[in-house]
């Protein structure tokens, strides 16, 4: 690596914090002390091979019994030590492999299989058939070795290390992948996250993207060497700037980061502007949004569905006179159907019929909206302004297709009321990401589609955080935050915040 400044000298610490904090070793002890992991492997291999031999020969379940004996016991120790050499060649003592899940299990299976092949070859040459006397001994030993080592390494060691890495009292060594607009905020004495992160350096996704701005001393290497960087600098967390996901090669970058087995987080400064009081894990005031599984699962799904049914039923009953009045006005003042029906993408992309009160002239051409959606989702500058409020917006404030009654309904958000029937049917929820139109999905990037992991909603973080003043990529980031951090209290908070937003009409067009 060219002119690389040692990680220990890249000072991104808060004043008063030691440059070599002892607390950041918690959770890494098994990894940094390689002999501990090696000794665990030796014991697991010996136990598995002994169990396979005992089950076939010593248990009496398959006929005559025979003791292990001293000679075979000595051979067992030698075989176990030899197999750990195969583990080392396979990279199973590298940090990134220890933290991996399925990849580690596959490597264990490959190493164990290779170990048995070598053992069979040696037994043929030396005429000493230790632990390969019969096919059943080989089969039992092979299965027990893979199962036991995988359980210990992945089920116990990996879970323990990842848990300690995420411990609130530890200082986590992090790396930033790719260029980031606020990169300099990661550098200098003022930069240590409130929850104890230490940014070791940057990884370039293309040559010179960091070095040209900050200098080569902050570059740890290129993305293709990420595994080596993580292993060498004992990285515990990876930060991805939200802007990086606009690159064509973003899927490969995210995949390479995910394969390290480390927590991968998106960072953006939008939350600092939109949700300054939102309690969340932060990196110098900037939240980290993960690529993990949705938080809504199990009993939470049932509770959320019951809340949807109760609230939507009550609202439909109470506002039924208003619903009938709006339907009458739409029918009388604008020729065409009362309701606007459209196929949209629901949970996991499942199509459903979406309802609204019709606010546009009947049989209008959607070319204008398709062009707008392409530019909006693509992140192009739209140069739209709300002249009345003198502010930039990301939705057409003067759509010529909107009827006179439609403008009132949109400004008051009353056109959204029929979506309560979507909620009752189970296609939507009260709170969640807004459902996209089919032709919008074609424009989506891969990471945008993660917002489909939740059932779409009538309201959400986007509506209470700026609505039409929020660009699309940041809207998706808000959706990902909601999906990863869902809770019943968050749903209730969003519903309560929606009421003043709707009454003010701010951001509604």
C-alpha positions in Angstrom: 0.0 0.0 0.0 1.4 3.3 -1.1 2.5 5.8 1.6 0.1 4.4 4.0 0.1 6.0 7.4 0.0 3.4 10.2 -3.5 2.9 11.7 -2.3 3.8 15.2 -1.4 7.3 14.0 -4.7 8.1 12.3 -6.1 10.1 15.1 -9.9 10.2 15.0 -10.3 10.3 18.8 -12.1 12.4 21.3 -9.8 14.4 23.5 -8.8 12.5 26.6 -9.2 9.1 25.1 -6.1 7.0 24.9 -4.7 6.2 21.5 -4.6 2.6 22.5 -7.8 2.0 24.5 -7.8 -1.2 26.4 -11.6 -1.6 26.2 -11.5 -2.1 22.5 -9.8 -5.5 23.0 -12.9 -6.9 24.7 -14.5 -9.4 22.4 -11.3 -9.7 20.3 -9.3 -11.7 22.8 -10.1 -15.0 21.1 -9.1 -13.6 17.7 -6.0 -11.7 18.8 -4.8 -14.7 20.9 -4.7 -17.2 18.1 -3.4 -20.0 20.3 -6.7 -20.0 22.2 -8.7 -20.7 19.0 -6.1 -23.2 17.8 -6.4 -25.1 21.1 -10.2 -25.1 20.9 -9.9 -26.6 17.4 -7.5 -29.3 18.5 -9.8 -30.3 21.3 -12.9 -30.4 19.0 -11.1 -32.5 16.4 -9.8 -35.0 19.0 -13.3 -35.3 20.6 -15.0 -35.7 17.3 -12.6 -38.4 16.0 -12.7 -40.2 19.4 -16.5 -40.1 19.4 -16.7 -41.6 15.9 -14.3 -44.4 16.8 -16.1 -45.1 20.1 -19.5 -45.2 18.5 -18.4 -47.8 15.9 -15.9 -49.9 17.9 -16.1 -49.0 21.6 -19.9 -48.8 22.2 -20.7 -52.3 21.3 -23.6 -51.2 19.1 -22.0 -52.8 16.0 -20.7 -56.0 17.5 -17.3 -56.6 19.1 -15.7 -53.8 21.1 -12.0 -52.6 21.2 -10.3 -50.0 23.4 -8.7 -46.9 21.9 -5.3 -47.8 23.4 -2.2 -45.7 24.0 -0.9 -45.8 20.5 -4.1 -44.7 18.9 -4.4 -42.0 21.6 -1.0 -40.6 20.6 -2.0 -40.8 17.0 -5.2 -38.9 17.8 -3.1 -35.9 19.2 -0.9 -35.9 16.1 -3.8 -36.1 13.7 -5.6 -33.2 15.5 -2.5 -31.0 15.3 -2.1 -31.8 11.6 -5.6 -30.9 10.8 -5.3 -27.5 12.4 -2.5 -26.9 9.8 -5.1 -27.5 7.1 -7.4 -25.1 8.9 -4.7 -22.5 8.8 -4.0 -23.0 5.0 -7.8 -22.7 4.5 -7.7 -19.3 6.3 -9.9 -20.4 9.2 -7.7 -18.4 11.6 -8.2 -15.2 9.8 -10.4 -12.7 11.5 -12.8 -12.3 8.6 -13.3 -16.1 8.4 -13.9 -16.5 12.1 -16.6 -13.8 12.0 -18.3 -15.4 8.9 -21.3 -17.6 9.1 -22.1 -19.9 6.2 -18.7 -19.3 4.6 -16.9 -20.5 7.7 -19.1 -23.7 7.8 -18.2 -24.4 4.2 -14.5 -23.9 4.9 -14.7 -26.3 7.9 -16.4 -28.9 5.8 -13.8 -28.6 3.1 -10.9 -28.7 5.6 -12.3 -31.8 7.4 -12.9 -33.6 4.1 -9.4 -32.8 3.0 -8.1 -34.0 6.4 -9.7 -37.4 6.0 -8.4 -37.8 2.4 -4.9 -37.1 3.6 -5.4 -39.5 6.5 -6.5 -42.2 4.2 -3.5 -41.6 2.0 -1.1 -41.8 4.9 -2.7 -44.9 6.2 -2.2 -46.6 2.9 1.5 -45.6 2.7 2.3 -46.4 6.4 -0.1 -49.3 6.8 -1.3 -47.7 10.0 -5.1 -47.4 9.9 -5.8 -45.0 12.7 -9.5 -43.7 12.7 -10.0 -44.9 9.2 -10.3 -48.6 10.0 -13.9 -48.9 8.6 -16.2 -46.8 6.5 -18.5 -46.2 9.4 -15.6 -44.8 11.5 -14.8 -42.4 8.7 -18.4 -41.4 8.2 -19.0 -40.8 12.0 -15.7 -39.0 12.4 -16.4 -36.8 9.3 -19.9 -35.9 10.4 -19.0 -35.3 14.1 -16.0 -33.1 13.2 -18.0 -30.8 10.9 -20.9 -30.6 13.3 -18.9 -30.0 16.5 -16.4 -27.6 15.1 -19.2 -25.6 13.3 -21.3 -25.5 16.5 -18.3 -24.3 18.6 -16.9 -21.8 16.0 -20.1 -20.4 14.5 -22.6 -21.1 17.3 -20.5 -20.0 20.2 -17.2 -18.2 19.4 -18.6 -16.1 16.5 -21.7 -15.2 18.5 -19.6 -14.3 21.5 -17.2 -12.2 19.6 -19.9 -10.4 17.7 -21.8 -9.8 20.9 -18.7 -8.3 22.6 -17.9 -6.2 19.6 -21.4 -4.6 19.9 -21.1 -4.2 23.7 -21.9 -0.6 24.6 -18.8 -0.3 26.7 -16.3 -1.3 24.0 -14.4 0.9 21.6 -15.0 -0.4 18.1 -12.5 -0.1 15.4 -14.2 1.0 12.2 -13.3 1.6 8.6 -15.1 3.8 6.0 -15.5 2.3 2.5 -15.6 4.9 -0.3 -15.6 8.6 -0.6 -18.0 10.5 1.7 -19.0 14.2 1.5 -18.3 14.7 5.2 -15.2 12.6 5.3 -13.1 15.3 7.1 -15.5 15.0 10.1 -14.0 11.6 10.7 -10.5 13.1 11.1 -9.0 15.0 14.0 -9.4 15.2 17.7 -13.1 16.1 17.5 -14.1 12.8 15.9 -15.0 9.9 18.1 -18.6 8.6 18.1 -20.7 9.2 21.1 -21.0 5.4 21.6 -17.3 4.6 21.3 -16.1 4.1 17.7 -12.6 4.7 16.4 -12.3 5.1 12.7 -9.0 3.6 11.6 -9.0 4.8 8.0 -10.6 4.7 4.6 -10.9 2.1 1.9 -11.0 3.2 -1.7 -13.5 1.8 -4.2 -11.5 3.3 -7.1 -8.0 4.6 -7.3 -7.4 8.0 -5.8 -11.0 8.8 -4.6 -9.9 9.3 -1.0 -6.2 10.2 -1.5 -7.0 13.0 -3.9 -9.1 14.8 -1.2 -7.6 13.8 2.2 -4.2 12.5 1.3 -2.8 9.0 0.9 -1.9 8.7 4.6 -5.6 8.0 5.3 -6.0 5.2 2.8 -5.7 1.7 4.1 -6.1 0.1 0.6 -8.5 -0.8 -2.1 -11.9 -2.6 -1.8 -10.5 -5.8 -3.4 -8.2 -6.1 -0.4 -10.9 -5.6 2.2 -10.5 -9.0 3.8 -6.7 -8.3 4.4 -7.4 -4.8 5.7 -10.0 -6.1 8.2 -7.7 -8.8 9.4 -4.6 -6.6 9.6 -6.2 -3.7 11.4 -8.6 -5.7 13.5 -11.7 -3.9 12.1 -14.9 -4.5 13.9 -17.4 -2.4 11.9 -17.7 -1.1 8.4 -19.4 2.3 7.5 -20.8 2.8 4.0 -21.8 6.3 3.0 -25.2 6.5 1.5 -23.9 8.3 -1.6 -21.8 5.3 -2.4 -24.9 3.3 -3.2 -25.4 5.4 -6.3 -22.4 3.7 -8.0 -23.0 1.1 -10.6 -20.8 -1.4 -8.7 -22.6 -0.8 -5.4 -24.0 -4.3 -5.2 -20.5 -5.9 -5.5 -19.2 -3.4 -2.9 -21.9 -4.2 -0.4 -21.5 -8.0 -1.0 -17.8 -7.8 -0.4 -18.4 -5.9 2.8 -21.1 -8.3 4.0 -18.8 -11.3 3.4 -16.4 -10.1 6.1 -19.1 -11.1 8.7 -18.8 -7.6 10.3 -21.7 -5.3 10.9 -22.2 -3.1 7.8 -23.8 0.3 8.4 -25.0 3.1 6.2 -24.2 6.6 7.3 -25.8 9.9 6.2 -26.2 13.4 7.6 -29.9 13.6 6.7 -31.0 12.5 10.1 -29.0 15.3 11.7 -31.3 17.7 9.8 -34.6 15.9 9.9 -34.6 14.0 13.2 -32.2 15.8 15.6 -34.0 14.5 18.7 -34.4 10.9 17.6 -32.6 8.6 20.1 -30.4 6.2 18.1 -27.0 4.8 17.9 -24.8 7.5 16.3 -21.4 8.1 14.8 -20.6 11.6 15.7 -24.2 12.5 15.6 -24.8 10.5 12.4 -27.0 7.4 12.7 -25.9 4.0 11.4 -28.5 2.2 9.4 -27.8 -1.5 9.0 -28.6 -4.1 6.3 -30.0 -6.5 8.9 -33.3 -8.3 9.0 -36.5 -6.3 9.7 -37.2 -5.8 13.4 -40.9 -6.6 12.9 -41.3 -10.3 13.5 -43.1 -12.9 15.7 -45.6 -11.4 18.2 -44.9 -7.9 16.8 -46.6 -8.8 13.5 -49.8 -9.8 15.4 -49.7 -6.7 17.6 -49.2 -4.3 14.6 -52.0 -6.0 12.7 -54.4 -5.7 15.6 -53.5 -2.0 16.0 -54.2 -1.5 12.2 -57.6 -3.2 12.4 -58.7 -1.3 15.5 -57.6 2.2 14.4 -58.7 1.9 10.8 -62.1 0.5 11.8 -62.7 3.3 14.2 -61.6 6.0 11.7 -63.8 4.6 8.9 -66.8 4.5 11.3 -66.3 8.0 12.7 -65.5 9.7 9.3 -68.0 7.8 7.2 -70.1 10.9 6.7 -67.0 12.8 5.5 -66.1 9.9 3.1 -69.6 10.0 1.6 -69.4 13.8 1.2 -66.0 13.6 -0.5 -67.2 10.9 -2.8 -70.2 13.0 -3.8 -68.1 16.1 -4.5 -65.6 14.2 -6.6 -68.4 12.7 -8.7 -70.2 15.9 -9.2 -67.3 18.3 -9.8 -65.2 16.1 -12.0 -66.4 13.5 -14.6 -65.2 10.0 -14.0 -65.0 7.4 -11.2 -64.9 8.4 -7.5 -61.9 6.2 -6.7 -58.5 6.1 -8.3 -57.3 2.5 -8.5 -53.7 1.5 -9.3 -51.6 -1.6 -9.1 -48.7 -1.0 -6.6 -46.0 -3.1 -5.0 -46.7 -4.3 -1.5 -44.8 -6.4 1.0 -41.9 -8.2 -0.8 -43.1 -6.7 -4.1 -46.5 -8.5 -4.0 -48.9 -6.5 -6.3 -52.2 -5.1 -4.9 -54.9 -2.7 -5.9 -54.3 0.7 -4.2 -57.2 3.1 -3.5 -57.4 6.9 -3.4 -60.0 9.5 -4.0 -59.5 10.6 -7.6 -57.8 14.0 -7.7 -56.9 14.1 -11.4 -58.9 14.4 -14.6 -60.2 11.0 -15.8 -58.0 9.1 -18.3 -55.0 11.5 -18.0 -51.6 10.5 -19.5 -49.1 9.3 -17.0 -46.1 10.3 -19.2 -45.5 13.4 -17.1 -45.3 11.4 -13.9 -43.1 8.7 -15.4 -40.6 11.4 -16.4 -40.8 13.0 -13.0 -40.3 9.6 -11.3 -37.3 8.7 -13.4 -35.6 12.0 -12.5 -36.7 11.8 -8.8 -35.6 8.2 -8.2 -32.4 8.7 -10.3 -31.4 11.6 -8.0 -31.4 14.2 -10.7 -31.9 17.9 -9.7 -35.6 18.7 -10.3 -35.4 22.4 -9.7 -39.0 22.5 -8.4 -40.1 25.1 -5.9 -43.2 25.8 -3.8 -43.5 29.5 -4.5 -46.1 30.0 -1.7 -43.7 28.7 1.0 -40.5 29.7 -0.9 -38.9 26.3 -0.5 -37.4 23.5 -2.7 -39.6 20.4 -3.2 -39.3 17.0 -4.8 -42.8 16.7 -6.0 -44.7 18.7 -8.7 -46.4 21.6 -6.8 -48.5 22.6 -9.9 -49.5 19.4 -11.7 -51.8 20.5 -14.5 -53.7 17.2 -14.4 -55.1 17.9 -10.8 -58.7 19.0 -10.6 -59.9 21.9 -8.5 -61.4 19.5 -5.8 -58.3 17.4 -6.2 -56.1 20.3 -5.1 -58.1 20.6 -1.9 -58.0 16.9 -1.2 -54.3 16.7 -1.8 -53.5 19.7 0.4 -55.5 18.2 3.3 -54.4 14.6 2.5 -58.1 13.6 2.5 -57.5 11.8 -0.8 -55.6 9.1 1.2 -58.6 8.1 3.3 -59.7 5.2 1.1 -56.4 3.5 1.9 -58.0 2.6 5.2 -59.8 -0.1 3.2 -56.4 -1.4 2.0 -55.4 -1.6 5.6 -58.5 -3.5 6.5 -57.9 -5.9 3.6 -54.3 -6.5 4.9 -52.5 -5.1 1.8 -51.2 -2.1 3.8 -50.5 -0.9 7.3 -51.2 2.4 9.0 -47.4 3.0 9.3 -44.8 1.9 6.7 -43.0 2.8 3.5 -45.2 4.2 0.7 -46.0 1.6 -1.9 -44.2 2.2 -5.3 -45.9 2.1 -8.7 -44.9 -0.8 -10.9 -42.9 1.4 -13.4 -41.0 2.9 -10.5 -39.6 -0.4 -9.5 -37.9 -0.7 -12.9 -35.9 2.4 -12.0 -35.0 1.1 -8.5 -31.5 0.3 -7.6 -30.9 -3.0 -5.6 -30.6 -1.2 -2.3 -33.9 0.7 -2.9 -35.8 -2.6 -3.0 -35.0 -3.3 0.6 -37.8 -0.9 1.5 -40.2 -3.6 0.2 -39.3 -5.8 3.2 -42.1 -4.1 5.2 -45.8 -3.8 4.5 -46.5 -0.4 2.9 -48.2 2.2 5.0 -50.5 5.3 4.8 -48.0 7.3 6.8 -44.3 6.9 7.8 -41.1 8.6 8.7 -41.0 10.3 5.3 -44.3 12.0 5.9 -43.4 13.3 9.4 -39.8 14.3 8.4 -40.4 16.6 5.5 -42.6 14.9 2.9 -42.0 16.5 -0.5 -38.9 18.3 0.7 -37.0 15.1 1.2 -35.1 13.6 -1.8 -35.8 10.0 -2.8 -32.5 8.4 -1.6 -33.0 10.0 1.8 -36.6 8.9 1.8 -35.4 5.3 1.3 -32.9 5.7 4.1 -35.8 6.8 6.4 -37.7 3.7 5.4 -34.7 1.4 6.1 -34.3 3.0 9.5 -38.0 2.3 10.3 -37.7 -1.3 9.0 -34.6 -2.0 11.1 -35.8 -0.2 14.2 -39.5 -0.9 14.3 -41.3 -0.8 17.6 -44.9 -0.3 18.7 -43.9 3.0 20.4 -42.3 4.2 17.1 -45.5 3.4 15.2 -47.6 5.3 17.8 -45.2 8.2 17.7 -45.3 8.4 13.9 -49.2 8.3 13.9 -49.3 11.2 16.5 -46.8 13.2 14.5 -48.8 12.7 11.3 -51.8 14.6 12.7 -50.1 18.1 12.9 -48.3 17.5 9.6 -51.7 16.7 7.9 -53.4 19.7 9.5 -50.6 22.1 8.4 -50.7 20.8 4.9 -47.0 21.3 4.6 -45.3 19.3 1.9 -48.6 18.0 0.4 -49.2 18.6 -3.3 
